[in-house]
Every structure is written in structure tokens, then in C-alpha cells.
Amino acid sequence: MAWNSQTLSFIVLFSSVRSACNKEIYEGLDMQGDNYNVTDAESYLQCQKRCTNQNHCYFFTYTTASFHQIDLRQKCYLKFSGTGTPVQIRHLVGVVSGFSLKRCQLSELDCRMDIFQHQEFSGVVLTTVLTPDANVCRTVCTYQPNCLFFTFRGPRWVVRSERYTCQMMTSKSGLPDAFKEGRNAMSGFSLRNCRKATPACHTPTFPSLNFLGTELSVEYVNGSKACQQLCTDTVQCQFFTYSTHKTWCNREGKCKCYLRMTTNGSPYSITSENGMVSGYSLRLCQTKANPVCVQEPKMNSRIVGGTNASHAEWPWQVSLHLKLSTQSHMCGGSIIRDQWILTAAHCTEDLLITQVWRVYSGILKLSEINESTPFFKVQEIIVHPKYLASEQGYDIVLMKLDRPMNFSVLQQPLCLPTEEGINTKYTECWVTGWGYTKERGQVEDTLQKVKIPLISNTECQSRYQDYRITDKMLCAGYAEGGMDACKGDSGGPLSCKYQNKWFLAGITSWGEGCARPGQPGVYTNVAEFVEWILETISSIDK
């Protein structure tokens, strides 16, 4: 297409599009890639449907009836790229762009679930990785851009150096160029066209196999499942090997757990070894009941009476900014999933217009934020239907971001507590935020933290006799005062530790003044709202 327009720098992070369903439509943007098919179309919806039902199409651009070149109006451009995402994006009036809905399980293409024993497929080889079996190979192919089919060579393959190889391929026709007999080989197709979503993770463990990679650490744990959980809880860990050799176990009976990673997420070598059990991190496994929560904060142990936090110490903390005539920090919030923030409902009172909010993650100092600082827009705001005022409870709201975030050391989710609640078992609790360090102060530049004890609702009720402290609330603070949350901390997390994992026990809600003696802070009791949170997210993410 010979279009003249100013180029828009490709600063939007579309890396997650390859593995996530993205139904967004982008007006006035031309997503550029290889145009391999151009047809007439009556609407962008028709164009998107064609893209969804074409094997090679990852995204499209549709020229509307108002496009400046008459002969190019109402054209549907199907596109692909080596990464599955646009190579460049530019502003262009009169066009609409979007992505294939294959990842949304809306494709009408055949779902081929068979795995063909002792068969080799041939086609254009995209890449080769090592996997322990054909099922893992198929999952990797499903989430590999442009992979349509694969061949896995098992542990008895005649060429030793090619054992455990997973060869991912494509072709112009969408089918293998040829089939041939291959003893101890297995072949199959990507599942990206299937109506049922394929989790981007591998849950089984593999006995008598050693996965080799860059070693992150070696820990002593009790069993391979504990090793897998430790890998899941360690941000950089991608796979592990657990040794059951008694010579590699300590006096307590715990054995060595090797945490490992590579640049592509697959082992660089897989060897058969007795006494070994290997497997993968479960970080990418998510269920409706409760998503796997991965975190690794640096915990060293001005909120009123608090101290400066350090970089990446509280990676789930976000700063919610209000962008009107000027921009400023309004409230805190917590990352609970890659596209979801939990905060206080009173933060959004009379401010339910999504366009006015900006969400900043991975920030330590507010002064670091400028016009070039990346931020997330808010796509939806869902206030709890029973919310009236913070003092009456139900002070909770969900914010859905405009795109998923990539978890890293600087941005990670805070775990939701179990629905049964574990508040009485927390070993320590901290409140964080950029709020005032005294009642009549101003927003702090550096994120503050303070350790505070939980108190019973009965004691809290005795402190607030003019209010009703319900089971939907938590209270925390010192009897003598001096340390507490304050204005600007609202919506931020009360992070509590249980069995070496951090949970979102509370959301900063209300209190009398700041850090006054005998006036504890009152927080939304998140354990009481887990069912509402999960059901709301599930209904919107369908």
C-alpha cells in the first residue's frame, strides 16, 4: 500500500499479544507487517473474521469508506510477521486495525488434536528446542508465532544428538509439505485454532530426566512438588531438576532442588538419569479458582512513622494518577493479575471515566515520572455493587488495564488470600504508599513502608464506637499511634506474609486522622471479597 503518513514509533508493548486474546480495535492506526492477502470487505468485522480464519494471519488493517484514496477504500489487508506482532505502527486517518481472534478460540479452522506416532512432518523449519515429550512440544508450538505443526524425536530416536528435539514448522498451505515414516518420532499440529484454550504451561513432572540450563540456585526441599513450587515462586526460574539420590540429601531428608533457566525457556540439554525428576515452573498456569501467584520481593526489614522503601521491594504497588488539567498521584493500588489492579472504591468516586486514569508500575519515586514514562490506561472500572461509603464497607474496586503487563522483578502480582481467610496466621504485615507523612502534609516523593500489627475487630470496634466495624473490614495499628497510613495511601495494599509468601490482606480504606493514638487504620478485608473478585474477572475476560 503506497500510503503517505507520519510514522508512529513502535513503543506500545505488543509482546503479550502472541499468547493472549486481544479483541481491541485501533482506529486511526496502521499495523505494519507483510501484506500477504488483499480483498474487498464490507466492514472491519468481516476483515477480522477473515484474519481469524486464515492460518498465517496475525493482524489486519481495514481501510474505511472515508479513506483518502478512493480506489483503496474498504480493503482488507491480512498481515503477518516473524514475531506475530506488528513490526511498526503509524497514524493513518481512515483505517482500523486489530488482531486475529485465534487466541480467543473464535477460529473456524479445524482443530487437529491427533498426535501421529512414528511419523515425521516436513515444512519450513522455524526453530528447534528441546522438550521431554510430544505434548510439551505441541504446547510450545501452539504459542510459537507462525508454528503450524511440529515433529518430536523421542528418547529412542536413532541419532542420539537429535533426541528430545522439537522441530517447529510452517508452510504456505498450512499443511505439512510431506509425511514420512520416522521410527520413534511423533508429529502433530498447533492447537491455536481449537475452541478450548490451551494453557501456556506444563504441569507434569518427568522422572529419570535431568533438565540442564543456567543454574540460578540450589535449595534443599522435601519432594519434587515442593521443588516445582519453589521454581514457580522464583521469578527467573523456568524449569527445575530434583535429585532423590540419598547422597544429595541433608539430615532432615530434604534433597537438592536445582532452579534453572535459559534464554528461550527450554532446557539446552535433556539427559536420562536415574534418581532425577524434572519439570517446569507453573507461573503461566492460571485457573478460575485462583491464579498461580509469583513473587520475589527484596524484603529488608513516609507513611506516618515509616521509612523509604527500596527499589523492587514492593513490586505489586502501583501509583494511580488522575490526568485532568494537570496530572497528580491520587491513590495506590495492587497488581493481582497481569491486567488487573485492585484498589479502594472511594478513590474512584465521581471519577468513573476510564480516560482520566493512568497506572504506573515499577515506580519508587514519583519524581521519576515524566511524559516519556510508560503507563497503563484503564479499560474498565468495576465498583463493588454494595459500595456506598468507605466507612460502611465494600470499599473495593477492580480496574482492568488496557493491555497485559509483563511480570518482572519490578512488577509482580500480590497473592489473593484464600476465601476461608488466613488473617490470624500472618507473621507480619506492612502498609505502603506515597501518602502524607503527617495529617497536614503532602504526598511523599519516595514510596514509604511501615510494619504494623493487625488488631481484632472487637478491639477496633471499641476504638470506633460511632461506626460499625464489620467482617468486611480489617484493622491494624499501634495503640500508641505514631505509625499508620494517611491521605494518598488510600487503595494501596496491606501486604501480609504467610509461609514465605505475600498476600493482599487489606486495602487502605479509612480512619480518624493519621496515626492518632487509639485510632487504628481500617482496611477492606480482601479475603471476604475473593469470590467476587474472581467471578468478576472471569466474566469480563471470557
C-alpha positions as CSV (number, residue, x, y, z in Angstrom):
1,M,0.0,0.0,0.0
2,A,1.5,3.3,-1.1
3,W,0.3,5.4,1.8
4,N,1.9,8.6,3.0
5,S,1.7,9.3,6.7
6,Q,3.8,10.2,9.6
7,T,5.3,7.1,11.3
8,L,4.4,6.4,14.8
9,S,7.2,4.9,16.9
10,F,6.5,1.4,18.0
11,I,6.5,2.0,21.7
12,V,3.4,0.0,22.6
13,L,4.3,-3.3,24.1
14,F,2.5,-5.9,22.0
15,S,4.7,-8.8,23.1
16,S,1.8,-10.3,25.1
17,V,-0.5,-10.4,22.0
18,R,1.2,-13.6,20.8
19,S,-0.2,-15.6,23.7
20,A,-3.2,-13.6,24.8
21,C,-6.7,-12.9,23.4
22,N,-6.9,-9.3,22.2
23,K,-10.3,-8.1,20.9
24,E,-9.3,-4.4,20.9
25,I,-9.8,-2.4,17.7
26,Y,-7.5,0.5,16.9
27,E,-8.9,3.3,14.9
28,G,-6.5,5.6,13.0
29,L,-3.6,3.1,13.4
30,D,-2.0,1.1,10.6
31,M,-0.3,-2.0,11.9
32,Q,2.5,-2.8,9.5
33,G,3.8,-6.3,8.6
34,D,3.9,-8.4,5.5
35,N,0.7,-8.0,3.5
36,Y,0.0,-11.4,2.0
37,N,-3.6,-11.0,1.1
38,V,-5.7,-8.0,0.0
39,T,-9.5,-8.3,-0.6
40,D,-12.6,-6.2,-0.6
41,A,-14.6,-6.2,2.7
42,E,-17.8,-4.5,3.8
43,S,-16.6,-3.8,7.3
44,Y,-13.6,-4.3,9.7
45,L,-15.5,-7.1,11.4
46,Q,-15.6,-9.0,8.1
47,C,-11.9,-8.3,7.7
48,Q,-11.1,-9.5,11.3
49,K,-13.1,-12.7,10.7
50,R,-11.0,-13.5,7.6
51,C,-7.8,-12.9,9.6
52,T,-9.1,-15.2,12.3
53,N,-9.8,-18.0,9.8
54,Q,-6.5,-17.7,7.9
55,N,-3.6,-19.8,9.2
56,H,-0.9,-17.2,8.5
57,C,-2.8,-14.0,9.6
58,Y,-1.8,-12.4,12.9
59,F,-3.2,-8.9,12.4
60,F,-5.0,-6.8,9.9
61,T,-5.7,-3.3,8.7
62,Y,-9.0,-2.2,7.1
63,T,-9.5,0.9,5.0
64,T,-12.9,2.5,5.7
65,A,-15.2,4.3,3.3
66,S,-13.6,7.6,4.4
67,F,-10.1,6.7,3.4
68,H,-8.4,9.4,1.4
69,Q,-7.6,7.2,-1.7
70,I,-10.9,6.2,-3.3
71,D,-9.5,3.1,-5.1
72,L,-8.2,1.7,-1.8
73,R,-11.4,2.2,0.3
74,Q,-13.0,-0.8,2.1
75,K,-10.0,-3.1,1.5
76,C,-8.9,-5.8,4.0
77,Y,-5.2,-6.3,4.4
78,L,-4.2,-9.6,6.1
79,K,-0.7,-9.5,7.6
80,F,1.9,-11.5,9.4
81,S,5.4,-11.0,10.8
82,G,8.2,-13.2,12.2
83,T,7.2,-12.3,15.8
84,G,3.4,-12.4,15.3
85,T,3.2,-8.7,16.2
86,P,3.4,-5.5,14.1
87,V,6.9,-4.5,13.0
88,Q,5.8,-0.9,13.1
89,I,2.7,1.2,13.8
90,R,1.8,4.5,12.3
91,H,-1.0,7.1,12.5
92,L,-3.3,6.9,9.4
93,V,-6.7,8.5,9.1
94,G,-9.5,6.3,7.8
95,V,-8.1,2.9,8.8
96,V,-8.9,0.4,11.5
97,S,-6.5,-2.3,12.7
98,G,-6.8,-5.3,15.0
99,F,-5.6,-8.8,15.7
100,S,-6.7,-12.3,14.8
101,L,-9.1,-13.8,17.3
102,K,-7.5,-17.3,17.1
103,R,-6.2,-16.8,20.7
104,C,-9.8,-16.1,21.7
105,Q,-10.8,-19.6,20.4
106,L,-13.0,-18.0,17.7
107,S,-11.4,-19.5,14.7
108,E,-13.5,-21.7,12.4
109,L,-10.4,-23.6,11.2
110,D,-10.1,-27.3,12.0
111,C,-8.7,-28.2,15.4
112,R,-6.3,-31.1,14.8
113,M,-5.6,-32.8,18.2
114,D,-4.2,-36.1,16.9
115,I,-0.5,-36.9,17.5
116,F,0.8,-39.2,14.8
117,Q,3.1,-42.0,16.1
118,H,6.2,-42.8,14.1
119,Q,5.6,-40.0,11.6
120,E,7.8,-37.1,10.5
121,F,6.3,-33.9,9.0
122,S,8.3,-31.7,6.7
123,G,8.0,-28.0,6.1
124,V,9.8,-24.7,6.6
125,V,11.6,-25.1,10.0
126,L,11.1,-22.1,12.2
127,T,13.1,-23.2,15.2
128,T,14.1,-26.3,17.2
129,V,14.0,-26.6,21.0
130,L,14.4,-29.5,23.5
131,T,11.3,-30.9,25.2
132,P,10.7,-34.0,27.3
133,D,7.7,-35.3,25.3
134,A,5.4,-34.6,22.3
135,N,2.7,-32.9,24.4
136,V,5.1,-30.2,25.7
137,C,6.4,-29.9,22.1
138,R,2.8,-29.2,20.9
139,T,2.2,-26.6,23.6
140,V,5.4,-24.8,22.7
141,C,4.3,-24.9,19.0
142,T,0.9,-23.5,19.9
143,Y,2.4,-20.4,21.5
144,Q,5.3,-20.0,19.0
145,P,4.5,-17.3,16.4
146,N,3.8,-18.9,12.9
147,C,4.2,-22.5,14.1
148,L,1.5,-24.6,12.4
149,F,2.9,-28.2,13.0
150,F,5.8,-30.0,14.6
151,T,7.8,-33.2,14.8
152,F,9.2,-34.5,18.1
153,R,12.0,-37.1,18.2
154,G,11.8,-39.2,21.3
155,P,14.4,-40.8,23.6
156,R,14.9,-43.8,21.4
157,W,15.5,-41.8,18.2
158,V,18.4,-43.4,16.2
159,V,20.5,-40.2,16.2
160,R,21.5,-39.6,19.8
161,S,22.2,-35.9,19.3
162,E,18.6,-35.3,17.9
163,R,16.8,-37.0,20.8
164,Y,14.2,-34.8,22.6
165,T,14.2,-32.3,19.8
166,C,11.0,-30.4,19.0
167,Q,11.1,-29.1,15.4
168,M,8.5,-26.3,14.8
169,M,7.4,-25.7,11.2
170,T,5.1,-23.8,8.9
171,S,4.2,-23.9,5.2
172,K,2.3,-21.9,2.6
173,S,-0.6,-24.3,2.5
174,G,-0.9,-24.6,6.3
175,L,-0.3,-28.4,6.0
176,P,2.9,-30.4,6.0
177,D,4.7,-30.5,2.7
178,A,5.3,-34.2,3.1
179,F,4.7,-37.1,5.6
180,K,7.2,-39.9,6.0
181,E,7.8,-42.8,8.4
182,G,10.1,-42.0,11.2
183,R,10.7,-44.6,13.9
184,N,10.3,-43.1,17.4
185,A,9.2,-39.7,16.1
186,M,5.8,-38.1,16.8
187,S,4.2,-35.3,14.9
188,G,1.1,-33.1,15.3
189,F,-0.4,-29.6,14.8
190,S,-0.6,-26.4,16.8
191,L,-3.8,-26.1,18.9
192,R,-4.2,-22.4,18.4
193,N,-7.4,-22.9,16.3
194,C,-9.1,-25.0,19.0
195,R,-12.1,-23.7,20.8
196,K,-10.8,-24.8,24.1
197,A,-7.9,-22.7,25.3
198,T,-4.5,-24.5,25.8
199,P,-2.7,-23.4,29.0
200,A,0.7,-21.9,28.2
201,C,2.3,-24.2,30.8
202,H,3.4,-27.7,31.5
203,T,2.2,-29.2,34.8
204,P,3.5,-32.8,34.8
205,T,6.9,-33.8,36.2
206,F,9.2,-36.1,34.3
207,P,11.0,-38.9,36.2
208,S,14.6,-40.0,35.3
209,L,15.2,-36.8,33.3
210,N,17.7,-34.0,34.0
211,F,16.9,-30.6,32.5
212,L,20.1,-28.6,32.1
213,G,20.3,-24.8,31.8
214,T,21.8,-21.8,33.6
215,E,21.7,-22.5,37.3
216,L,20.0,-19.9,39.5
217,S,20.3,-21.6,42.8
218,V,20.3,-25.0,44.6
219,E,18.0,-25.4,47.6
220,Y,17.0,-28.3,49.8
221,V,13.3,-29.2,49.7
222,N,11.0,-32.1,50.5
223,G,10.0,-33.7,47.3
224,S,9.7,-32.8,43.6
225,K,6.3,-31.0,44.0
226,A,8.0,-28.7,46.6
227,C,10.8,-28.1,44.1
228,Q,8.3,-27.2,41.4
229,Q,6.5,-24.8,43.7
230,L,9.8,-23.2,44.6
231,C,10.6,-22.8,40.9
232,T,7.2,-21.2,40.4
233,D,7.7,-18.8,43.2
234,T,11.2,-17.8,41.9
235,V,10.8,-15.1,39.2
236,Q,13.6,-16.1,36.9
237,C,13.2,-19.9,37.2
238,Q,11.8,-21.6,34.1
239,F,12.4,-25.3,34.9
240,F,14.0,-27.4,37.6
241,T,15.5,-30.8,38.4
242,Y,15.1,-32.5,41.8
243,S,17.5,-35.2,42.9
244,T,16.4,-38.1,45.0
245,H,19.9,-39.5,45.5
246,K,20.4,-40.0,49.2
247,T,23.9,-38.7,49.0
248,W,22.5,-35.4,47.8
249,C,20.0,-35.1,50.7
250,N,20.6,-33.5,54.1
251,R,20.0,-34.9,57.6
252,E,16.4,-33.7,57.6
253,G,15.7,-35.8,54.5
254,K,15.4,-32.8,52.2
255,C,17.1,-33.2,48.8
256,K,18.7,-30.9,46.3
257,C,16.4,-28.8,44.0
258,Y,18.2,-27.2,41.1
259,L,16.5,-24.0,39.8
260,R,17.4,-23.2,36.2
261,M,16.6,-21.0,33.2
262,T,17.7,-20.4,29.5
263,T,17.2,-17.6,27.1
264,N,14.3,-19.4,25.3
265,G,12.7,-21.1,28.3
266,S,13.6,-24.6,27.1
267,P,16.5,-26.7,28.5
268,Y,19.7,-26.6,26.4
269,S,20.1,-30.3,27.2
270,I,17.9,-33.2,28.4
271,T,19.6,-36.3,29.7
272,S,18.3,-39.6,31.1
273,E,19.5,-40.0,34.7
274,N,18.0,-42.3,37.4
275,G,17.1,-40.6,40.6
276,M,16.2,-37.3,38.9
277,V,12.8,-35.6,38.5
278,S,12.4,-32.6,36.3
279,G,9.6,-30.2,35.3
280,Y,8.6,-26.6,34.6
281,S,7.5,-23.5,36.5
282,L,3.8,-23.2,36.8
283,R,3.9,-19.4,36.5
284,L,1.9,-19.4,33.3
285,C,-0.8,-21.7,34.7
286,Q,-4.0,-19.9,35.6
287,T,-7.2,-21.2,36.9
288,K,-10.5,-19.6,37.8
289,A,-10.3,-20.6,41.4
290,N,-7.0,-18.8,42.0
291,P,-4.2,-17.9,39.6
292,V,-0.7,-19.0,40.5
293,C,0.9,-16.1,42.3
294,V,4.5,-15.5,41.6
295,Q,6.6,-13.1,43.6
296,E,10.1,-12.5,44.8
297,P,10.3,-9.1,46.7
298,K,13.5,-7.9,48.2
299,M,12.3,-7.8,51.9
300,N,14.6,-5.9,54.3
301,S,13.4,-5.5,57.5
302,R,6.6,8.0,54.8
303,I,3.5,6.7,55.5
304,V,3.3,8.3,59.0
305,G,6.3,7.0,61.0
306,G,7.5,4.9,58.1
307,T,10.8,4.7,56.1
308,N,11.8,4.8,52.5
309,A,11.2,1.6,50.5
310,S,13.9,0.3,48.2
311,H,13.7,-0.5,44.5
312,A,11.6,-3.6,43.7
313,E,10.8,-4.2,47.4
314,W,7.1,-4.0,46.8
315,P,6.7,-4.8,43.1
316,W,2.9,-5.1,43.3
317,Q,2.4,-1.5,44.4
318,V,1.1,0.9,41.7
319,S,0.5,4.6,41.6
320,L,-2.9,5.7,40.3
321,H,-2.6,9.1,38.6
322,L,-5.5,11.4,37.7
323,K,-5.0,13.2,34.4
324,L,-7.3,16.3,34.2
325,S,-5.9,19.8,33.5
326,T,-2.9,18.6,35.4
327,Q,-1.6,15.2,36.5
328,S,-1.1,14.0,40.0
329,H,-0.9,10.9,42.3
330,M,-4.4,10.1,43.5
331,C,-4.2,6.7,45.2
332,G,-2.3,3.5,45.5
333,G,-3.3,0.1,44.1
334,S,-2.1,-3.6,43.9
335,I,-1.4,-5.8,40.9
336,I,-3.3,-9.0,41.3
337,R,-3.1,-10.3,37.7
338,D,-1.3,-9.2,34.6
339,Q,-4.2,-7.0,33.5
340,W,-6.0,-6.3,36.8
341,I,-5.5,-3.8,39.6
342,L,-7.3,-3.8,43.0
343,T,-7.9,-0.5,44.8
344,A,-10.4,1.3,47.1
345,A,-13.8,2.3,45.7
346,H,-13.6,5.7,47.4
347,C,-10.7,6.6,45.1
348,T,-13.0,6.4,42.1
349,E,-16.0,8.3,43.5
350,D,-17.2,10.7,40.7
351,L,-14.2,9.5,38.7
352,L,-15.5,6.5,36.8
353,I,-14.4,7.8,33.4
354,T,-11.6,5.5,32.4
355,Q,-9.8,8.0,30.2
356,V,-8.7,10.2,33.2
357,W,-6.7,7.4,34.9
358,R,-3.1,6.4,34.4
359,V,-1.5,3.5,36.1
360,Y,2.3,3.5,36.8
361,S,4.0,0.3,38.0
362,G,7.6,-0.4,39.0
363,I,8.0,3.2,40.4
364,L,9.9,4.1,43.5
365,K,9.9,7.9,43.3
366,L,7.0,9.9,41.8
367,S,9.6,12.4,40.6
368,E,10.8,9.7,38.2
369,I,7.5,10.1,36.2
370,N,7.6,12.3,33.2
371,E,5.9,12.4,29.7
372,S,8.0,9.5,28.4
373,T,7.4,7.2,31.4
374,P,5.4,4.2,30.2
375,F,2.0,3.8,31.9
376,F,-1.2,1.7,31.5
377,K,-4.5,3.1,30.6
378,V,-7.7,1.8,32.3
379,Q,-10.1,-0.1,30.2
380,E,-12.8,-0.8,32.7
381,I,-13.7,0.2,36.3
382,I,-15.9,-2.2,38.3
383,V,-17.0,-0.9,41.7
384,H,-18.5,-3.4,44.2
385,P,-22.3,-3.1,43.8
386,K,-22.8,-2.7,47.6
387,Y,-20.4,0.2,48.0
388,L,-21.9,3.5,49.4
389,A,-19.1,5.0,51.5
390,S,-15.8,3.7,52.8
391,E,-17.0,3.8,56.5
392,Q,-19.8,1.4,55.5
393,G,-17.5,-1.3,54.0
394,Y,-17.3,-2.8,50.5
395,D,-14.6,-0.2,49.7
396,I,-13.2,-2.2,46.8
397,V,-12.9,-1.6,43.0
398,L,-11.3,-3.5,40.2
399,M,-9.5,-1.8,37.3
400,K,-8.8,-3.6,34.1
401,L,-5.8,-2.3,32.2
402,D,-5.7,-1.6,28.5
403,R,-3.2,-4.4,28.0
404,P,-1.4,-7.2,30.0
405,M,1.8,-6.3,31.8
406,N,4.9,-8.4,31.6
407,F,5.9,-9.6,35.1
408,S,9.4,-8.8,36.1
409,V,11.4,-8.0,39.2
410,L,9.8,-4.5,39.2
411,Q,6.2,-5.6,38.6
412,Q,4.6,-8.7,40.1
413,P,1.2,-9.8,41.5
414,L,0.3,-9.8,45.1
415,C,-1.4,-13.1,46.0
416,L,-5.1,-13.1,46.9
417,P,-5.9,-14.7,50.3
418,T,-7.9,-17.9,50.4
419,E,-11.7,-17.4,50.7
420,E,-11.5,-19.0,54.1
421,G,-9.1,-16.3,55.3
422,I,-5.7,-16.7,56.9
423,N,-5.6,-13.4,58.7
424,T,-4.8,-14.8,62.1
425,K,-1.8,-16.7,60.7
426,Y,0.1,-13.8,59.2
427,T,3.6,-13.5,60.6
428,E,4.0,-9.8,59.6
429,C,2.1,-7.0,57.8
430,W,3.3,-3.9,56.1
431,V,1.4,-0.9,54.6
432,T,3.0,1.0,51.7
433,G,2.2,4.2,49.8
434,W,3.2,7.7,48.8
435,G,0.7,9.4,51.1
436,Y,1.2,12.1,53.7
437,T,3.7,11.6,56.5
438,K,1.6,13.7,58.8
439,E,-2.0,14.7,58.9
440,R,-1.4,18.1,57.3
441,G,1.3,17.3,54.9
442,Q,1.8,16.5,51.3
443,V,2.4,13.5,49.1
444,E,5.8,11.9,49.5
445,D,8.2,11.5,46.6
446,T,9.6,8.1,47.6
447,L,7.4,5.1,48.4
448,Q,7.1,4.7,52.1
449,K,6.7,1.5,54.2
450,V,5.8,0.7,57.8
451,K,5.3,-2.5,59.7
452,I,2.0,-2.6,61.6
453,P,0.2,-5.2,63.7
454,L,-3.3,-6.5,63.0
455,I,-5.8,-6.0,65.8
456,S,-9.1,-7.8,66.4
457,N,-12.3,-6.3,65.1
458,T,-13.7,-6.4,68.6
459,E,-10.9,-4.1,69.8
460,C,-11.2,-2.0,66.7
461,Q,-14.9,-1.6,67.4
462,S,-14.2,-0.3,70.9
463,R,-12.0,2.4,69.3
464,Y,-14.7,3.5,66.8
465,Q,-17.9,3.4,68.7
466,D,-19.6,5.8,66.3
467,Y,-19.0,3.4,63.4
468,R,-19.8,-0.3,62.7
469,I,-16.7,-2.4,62.2
470,T,-17.9,-5.4,60.1
471,D,-16.3,-8.6,58.9
472,K,-15.7,-6.9,55.6
473,M,-13.0,-4.8,57.3
474,L,-9.6,-5.3,58.9
475,C,-7.9,-3.1,61.4
476,A,-4.2,-2.5,62.0
477,G,-2.1,-0.1,64.0
478,Y,-0.3,0.6,67.3
479,A,-2.2,1.6,70.4
480,E,0.2,4.5,71.0
481,G,-0.2,5.6,67.4
482,G,2.7,7.2,65.5
483,M,2.7,4.8,62.5
484,D,-0.2,4.5,60.1
485,A,-1.4,5.1,56.5
486,C,-2.6,8.6,55.6
487,K,-4.0,10.6,52.8
488,G,-2.6,9.5,49.4
489,D,-2.1,5.9,50.7
490,S,-5.8,5.0,50.0
491,G,-6.3,2.0,47.8
492,G,-2.8,0.7,48.5
493,P,-2.0,-2.7,49.9
494,L,-1.8,-4.0,53.4
495,S,0.7,-6.8,52.5
496,C,0.9,-9.7,54.9
497,K,3.3,-12.6,55.0
498,Y,2.3,-16.2,55.4
499,Q,4.6,-19.2,54.8
500,N,7.1,-17.0,53.0
501,K,4.6,-15.6,50.5
502,W,3.0,-12.2,50.5
503,F,-0.8,-11.8,50.4
504,L,-3.1,-8.8,49.9
505,A,-4.8,-8.9,53.3
506,G,-6.3,-5.4,53.1
507,I,-6.9,-2.3,51.0
508,T,-6.2,1.0,52.7
509,S,-9.7,2.5,53.3
510,W,-10.3,4.9,56.2
511,G,-9.5,6.0,59.8
512,E,-9.8,9.0,62.1
513,G,-6.9,11.3,61.3
514,C,-3.5,9.7,60.7
515,A,-1.5,7.7,63.3
516,R,-3.5,9.1,66.2
517,P,-3.2,7.1,69.5
518,G,-6.1,4.6,69.8
519,Q,-7.3,5.2,66.3
520,P,-6.2,2.3,64.1
521,G,-6.3,2.2,60.3
522,V,-9.3,0.4,58.8
523,Y,-8.8,-1.7,55.7
524,T,-11.0,-3.6,53.3
525,N,-10.8,-7.3,54.3
526,V,-9.8,-8.8,50.9
527,A,-10.4,-12.4,52.0
528,E,-14.2,-11.6,52.1
529,F,-14.2,-10.5,48.5
530,V,-12.1,-13.2,46.8
531,E,-15.2,-14.9,45.2
532,W,-16.5,-11.5,43.9
533,I,-13.0,-10.7,42.5
534,L,-12.6,-14.0,40.7
535,E,-16.1,-14.1,39.3
536,T,-15.9,-10.5,38.1
537,I,-12.6,-11.1,36.3
538,S,-13.8,-14.4,34.8
539,S,-17.0,-12.9,33.4
540,I,-15.1,-9.9,31.8
541,D,-12.2,-11.9,30.5
542,K,-14.4,-14.5,28.7
